[in-house]
């Protein structure tokens, strides 16, 4: 029985079953004419296809929402059956189900699974008790407990380092590509990854109050606060349905009372009026327009999660961007060489040789900037500081200022820039420093220009990176505002401030990391860069750009606008024909209850609207956006 109930709730199964049962009843009608068996077959077909609609209509009556589209569909289908239009009664219901099915396909994937994919906070922590280690549930760890975190592990709870040195990857929370050094006194947020060295820490917060937990809570709360576009058909039915039902009642009662029409003819006309009034063309064609737009976007590597995203992205005029992985590639490169007593080539060659066997992000950037590096010997890694090695008989140290203070005998001067720098010394003599920066995406500047040509009034950066790095990228791209050194909750608060400012606008947030998930969920439209984006960012977003190509963003705007134009065309066309038919039948201008008019207004208009909707699927909006980029 449970399997049967589950099967009857499957939309596609109900549609196919309804269509097959309608075909069987229609064949019986043609073979043996209208007999009790044929009528019973039509009734069974109507029950199979419309049982859920009838149930929903009854539920609407019980909650005093009488005049929704389910109620109208139920009255129209049963009315058609009562006046002997059996085939049309079932056909109307099957068409309605097809429209519902396409609509549900377009919005099936929602953001309900954010919590399950947000796996940045470890469930367990290694605590130190009486000199021994013990693995326990993170939620059971009290504030002030000593814990140990080893290379490759995530920090389970917000804590303070009490012993050890290491480089830590904070990108899960800040999005910053540059690792940070952690030493005694450093504060670590949960979700941070220890890259090298062993850290002994003291917890400063409970697990459910730590940074990763706060990110998760922000996502969930923002998702609840996010306004959702109400479905047009349902909104329209709140006006359309009462008017139509009222008009049908008037047609059934007033003419007989005035002696104009016999009661029998008036009731038949009123029921036909209801059949004609069924908004099937709208129910099917409008979702199909969005479905076509979704398909067109998907072929361009842009995934819309539902039709309710088209309107806000089409009217968006404020775009907020994360930096790393969104406006930049997230890959470090050498941006400046500042040698002391040697050539630039010699400085980078020595550093690349010392870092020859390292996979550290900075080491990889140095090696990419040098073609003649040779493997070093006697390599010693100093956790949290850098590396010391023998290169062609010279003792070369590459690392941070703390390492220079340990290795340089004299002449060391700290660089004026405060981030993205490694220092080099040779045999105890300061040899200079190498400056690094994130790489701006090649398409970023042109894409921002294209957005401005499409009506964007403001482009803003919200970044967890250090201010110097963020402002450098912002200046290169000509952004209107740059906000840096933001934790996830800071990003969220700043975005909230932008959204709720006095000016009326629609805000889009574009990001790729876990730290962007709350802002993606809160924005009017969240756009995730999906190729390297985290699962949580993708799930929190309304749109996913699979290829990480920022030039797809103006394409997404272009496709949305074209799709909305088609949907509006379908609405105007369907309503115009529908209202014309209602006027003709209501006034008796067509000479009575002519059911074929109802079939035309439902089926014919629907077919024409569907053909129009197919234009959305074939639209080449990506070319228009690309042209805008080139023009910019």
Secondary structure, DSSP 4 states (H G I P E B T S, - for coil): -HHHHHHHT-HHHHHHHHHHHHHHHHHHHHHH-S-HHHHHHHHHHHHHHHHHHHHHHHHHHHTT-TTSHHHHHHHHHHHHHHTT-HHHHHHHHHHHHHHHHHHHHHH-S-STTHHHH---S-SEEEEEETTEEEEEEGGGPPTT-EEEE-TTPBP-S-EEEEE--EEEE-HHHH---S-EEE-TT-EE-TT-EE-SS-EEEEE-S-GGGSHHHHHHHHHHHHHHHS--PPPHHHHHHHHHHHHHHHHHHHHHHHHHHTTSS-HHHHHHHHHHHHHHH--HHHHHHHHHHHHHHHHHHHHTTEEES-GGGHHHHHT--EEEE-TBTTTEEEEEEEEEEEESSS-HHHHHHHHHHHTTT---HHHHHHHHT-SS----EEEEEETTTEEEEEETTEEEEEE-HHHHHHH-SB-----SS-SSEEEEEETTEEEEEEEEEEEEPTTHHHHHHHHHHTT--EEEEE-SS-HHHHHHHHHHHT-SEEE-S--HHHHHHHHHHHHTSSS---EEEEE-SGGGHHHHHHSSEEEEETTT--HHHHHH-SEEETT--TTHHHHHHHHHHHHHHHHHHHHHHHHHHHHHHHHHHHTTTTSS--HHHHHIIIIIHHHHHHHHHHHHHH--HHHHHHHHHHH-
